[in-house]
Amino acid sequence: MNTPCYAIIVDDEAWIRNGLSEHINRVGLGIRLAESYEEGRNAIEVLQQQQPIEVIITDIHMRYLTGIELLAEVRQLESCSPSAPPRKVVIISGFNDFKYAQEAVRLGAFDYLLKPADVEKIEAALLRARTVYDQEFLHSYERSNSSVTSASVNKDKDVEVSSYLVKKALQLLDDQFTEEMHLAQIAEELYITPNYLSRIFKQETGKSFSQYLSMKRVERACQLLTTSTLKIYQVGEAVGYPNSRYFSEWFQKQTGLSPSDYRNSHS
């Protein structure tokens, strides 16, 4: 593949965008810089227009759309072009936290570098990204006759990316629903924004976060009311409602019966 790869930079710090842009344009590496963006959502808008972008260099912590969310959105968009290799996403982050790197790898990041990253490391990562993309491009070209199968595989992969985030959210919710919890807490543990989690959670479960949380809690409360001798206020505490009056009002709203009436009707 003799044609150059095209790259974009996504970082909310202007000096980093400008520095990387100048360096990439100066040294070449077989990569041409198409554009740089302050926000991830601007990058997504460009990718939605099916611009030929093969390499994405992005920060993790940005307004509106984090690097993790950008990575997930990129994979979703790629399901619309199953014949093309996945874009190589190189993350350059100021967060020296293994969990950030772990999330990035799980979602298919090509590389994860820490700021301030040495120029040599950035060049090496971009060269590897270019090389791997070229190899995958040639391989996909050779398999062009089986494009229908490739489309199916890529579609399944896209579902797995989104489902991973929701699966993790459900796991955390199932483990912690008996405690006081909020959507923002789960989003923080997944390194994504509450708005993004809310959207994909509703898409994949058919319920909002608060609806699912209430469902889990009412199921547990009903179980405790019918199988234990705990007092009403103790049942409330056990499902995340330490205020007994609020628990009783909430339970009646959910089931149509007060906790006492529900227990008596199932005794």
N, C-alpha and C positions, 0 to 999 in steps of 0.2 A: 504494500500500500504506500504509494509515493506521495499522495496528497497529504497536507498537514492536518493534524487534529486541531479542533477549535475548542478553546477553553473560556470559561467565565469565572470571575472571582466574586464571592459574596462575603462581605465583611463590613460591619458597621463602623469600623475605624478607617478614616480616609487615608491616613498615612500608611497603613498596611496595604490597602487597595492600590494606592499610587506606587508604593515601593515594589510590590509584586508585579504590577503591570509593566513598570519600566524594566525590571529584570527579565521578565519573560520575553518582552519585545527585543531586548538587547541580545540575549544569549540564544534565542531561537528554540532549540531542543525539538524542532519539528512540530512545535505547538504555536498556534497563533491565538492571541487574546482577542476574543470577540467583543467582550464588554465586561465592566465591573459594576457591581450593585451593592447598595447599602443595606437592602432588605431582601430576605429570602423570597417574599411574595413577588417581587419584581422579576427575579430569576424564573420563578414558576410561570409567570405570564409569557416570558420569552420562550420557554420550553413548550408551552402549550401551542405556540405558533409553529411547532415542529422545526425550529431552527437547528442547523447541524452543529450541535454542541456535544463533544465527546468527553470532555474533562471538566469537572466542577471543583473549584477550590473554595472551601467555605469555613467560616467560623462556627462555633457551637452556640454561643450565647448572643442572640440578636433579638431585636424587637419584632413582635407580630408572628414571626416564624423562626423557630430555633433550627440549628443545623441538623438535629435529629429529625425534626418534622420535615425539613426540606428534603432530607434523604428519603424519607418514607413517601413523600409526594412524588419525587423523581421516579421511584420504582413503580408507583401507580400509573404514572404517565407512560412509562415504557411498555405497559401492557397493550397500548394502542399501536405500537410499532414492534411487533414480536420478532421481525426478521433482523432487527439491529441489535448489536451487542449492548449490554447494560453500560450506562455511562460510568466513568471512573470518578468517584467522589473522594477527594483528598481533604481531610479535615485538619485545620490548623487551629488549635484551641489553647486558651490560657488556663484551662482546667486540668491540673495534674491529678486526676481522679480516675482510678481504674474503672469505675462504674460507667463513666462517660465513654471511655474507649470500648468497653464491653458492649454497650448499647449500640455504638456506631458499627462495630464489627458484625453484630447480630443482624443489623439492617443492611449490611452489604457495603460498608465503607471500604474503599480501596486502601487507604492509609490514614493514620492518625498521628499528627505531629504536634509537639508542644511549642507554644510561644515562649520566648523568642526562638524560632527555628533557624538553624544554620542554613545559609544559602545552599550549601552542598547537599543537605538533606532534602530540601525542597526540590532541587534539581533532580536528585536521584528518584524521588517519589514521582515526579512528573514524567521522567524518562521511562520508568517502569509502567506507569499508567498508559503512556503512548504505545509502548511495546506490546503490552497485554491487549490493549484495544485493537491494535493492528492484527494480532494473531486471531483474536475472536472474530474480527470482521472477515478475514479470509475464510475462517472455518464456517461462518454463517453463510458466506457466499457459496461455498462448496455444497452446503446443505440446502440451498435455496429451493430445490425440488420438494423438500419436505417441510415447506413453510407452514402448512396447516398444523402439523404436529408441533412445530416450534411455537406457534401461537398459543396452543393449548398449554404447553409447558410454562411459558412466560406468564400466562394468565394465572396459573396455579401459584407461581412464585409470588405474584403481586398480592394474591389473597393471603399468603403466608406472612408477608411483611406487615400488612395491616392487622391481621389476626394476632400476630405476636404481641403488639402493643396492647390490644384489648384483652388478650389472654392474661398478660401480666397484670393488667388493671383488675380483672376479675379475681385473680389469685390473691392480690393484695386486699381487695374488698372482702373476699370470703374469709381471709385470715383476721381481718380487723373490724368487721362490721359490728361486733359487740362493743366496740369502743366509739368514742366521739370521733367522727371523721368527716372530711369534706373532699370534694372533687379536687381542690387545689393541692391537698396533701398527696393524693395518688399521682397527680400530674408531676409534682415536684420529684417524686421518687422515680418517675420514668423519664425525667429530663425533657418534658414537653410542656406546652402551655395548657392551662385549663380549657380554653376555647377549643383547641385542637382535640384534646381528649374527649371533650363533650361531644364533638361532631362525630368522630369515628366510633365512639361507644354507642351512640344512638343508631348509627348506620348498621352496625354489626349485631347488636342485641335487640334492636327494635324498642328499647326502653331508654329513658334518660337515666343518668347516674343516680339521681335521687329516687326515681321509681324503682330501680333495681335494688338500691340499698333498703328502701322500705319493704320490698318484697322479702328480702333475706331476713330482715328483722321481724316481720310479722310471722313468718314461718317458724322462726326460732321461738318467738313469744308463745305462739299457739302450742308448740311442742312442750314447752316448759309448763304452761298452764294445765295441760292435760296429763303430763307424765311426772310432775314433781309436786312437792308440797311447799315450794317457795311461796312466800307472801307476794302480793301484787307488786309492791314497791321493789322487791328483790328481782322479780321477773323483769321489771322495767330497767333496773340497773344492769341486768345481764345482757340486755340487747341495746345498750347505749343510751338509755333515757333515765338518768339519775333522779329527775324530778317526777315523782309518782303521779302528780296531777296531770302533768303534760303527757306522760306515758298513757294514762287512761283515756285522755281525750284523743290522742293520736290513734290508739288501738281501736277505739270505737269508730273513728272515721274510716279506718282501714277495713274493718270487719262488720260494722253495723251493730256490734255488741260491745258492752263494757267488758273488761277483763274478767270480772266476777261472773257476769252472765255467761260468758264464753266457757269458763271453767265449769259452771254448774250444768250447762247444756251438754257437756261432754264427760260428765262424771258417771 
